[in-house]
Amino acid sequence: MITVTDLRKSFTLHNQNSAVIPVLEGANFSVAAGECVALTGESGAGKSTVMRILYGNYLAQAGRVVVNGLDITTATPREILTLRREVLGYVSQFLRVVPRVPTLEVVAEPLLSLGVAEDAARERAAELLTRLRIPERLWQLSPTTFSGGEQQRVNIARGFAHRYPVLLLDEPTASLDAQNRETVLSLIEEAKAEGAAIVGIFHDLEARERVADRAIDVSVFTPRKIA
Amino acid sequence: MTPLLQVRNIEKRYGVRIGCADVSFDLYPGEVLGIVGESGSGKSTLLNCLAGHLSPDRGEVIFDTRVDGPRDVRQMPEAERRLLSRTDWAFVHQNPRDGLRMRVSAGGNVGERLMAVGARHYGDIRQTAGDWLTKVEIDTARMDDRPSAFSGGMQQRLQIARNLVTGPRLIFMDEPTGGLDVSVQARLLDLLRGLVRRMGLSAIIVTHDLAVVRLLADRLMVMKSGHVVETGLTDQVLDDPQHAYTQLLVSSVLQV
């Protein structure tokens, strides 16, 4: 589902003496359907950068990144948006929402934008919020006022609302208690069983061992000579 | 799919000074395009050229009309262009006073647009106007009040109702949340997002507020000195800006 070939990424900071910061070079890997791959490497090695490139959020300087047949490095914004709507899900560490929108709507939105009927979308959203132990009295409130852990769970519910064939998870179990962590791990296992290709960053080692089939050490892609 | 709007090499000069130049893009149905840049970067000039408020010196603005398919708006007879701007197009001004008739009641402001496209039954017009006031969260009890008695946020919502009542396919917005209280901004953003999705609207939003485009726009165009310096997916342009000016713009936003 994901094939990355000769990926190179650097940042050019035009306003800071045009400093060029090489981040990734010669990155090659692939992820099959039904497989969960953990990105590893120390902080700053480029794990999040890889995730963001897979999502089309960062541009690559060279190489190919093919997700479900679409090369993200050359795709138009419209193609990437369609891919994100239908195929490619992303659970980031931060919840970013329009203020004032009720939690239930926030979670149902990925389904509504796919054209799923409002009732069915809300039902699925309610099911996930229940599983993730967000009390029903909070569903009509905006998640912007929720605690960190609650926001994280809303974010996860939103990320799993549509059954994406490809899923990117950035520390999905961070800041969760044991019960909720367990729920998230089962959600990941269910998605795998349904054939989703999953790429994740897990600092939680036990979680990684349990859901990940293998690990990719991102520091291998760190450019050798840092000028 | 045919783009709803195809813009080709638009150029507008004020004497020797460039308003905007070499601007080309396609906008597809249901897509929201944000145009950002500092004051004087040409974004409002461009928007006014596209919407027909200004006449560009060069270029084409091709709109996919319901009846005849894609046509260059600039070549249309004036009457036809005016009909288009009353039916398929809408324009939301930064200052609601520019888009509303201040001496006409709120209901009348909305109903007037319906009458302009042929509605004649008073009861129906009042009913539809009332529905739209409800959609933009204005109490129908205020229907017979003049907009001058409304707050800035209400006026802006009324302007949106007036513009959307005829079911346009393309909406131009010039700093729609500028000058509004942040709490009112959030409400307006939520409203616009819902309307865009439910009505399948395409929109072009000019703003200097990066938070607004992040939440509303699918795609972003960054302008500087009348030229487009960078385009792309909104989150990509904001999170991994390539051009020096965009990097400056993004890094200059104060963190709350």
Interface residues (C-beta under 8 A of the other chain):
Chain A: F11 T12 L13 H14 N15 R52 G56 N57 Y58 L59 P77 R78 I80 L81 R96 V98 P99 R100 V101 L112 S113
Chain B: Y28 E31 A186 R187 L189 D190 R193 R197 R214 L215 D218 R219 G232 L233 D235 Q236 D239 D240 Q242 H243 A244 Q247 L248 S251
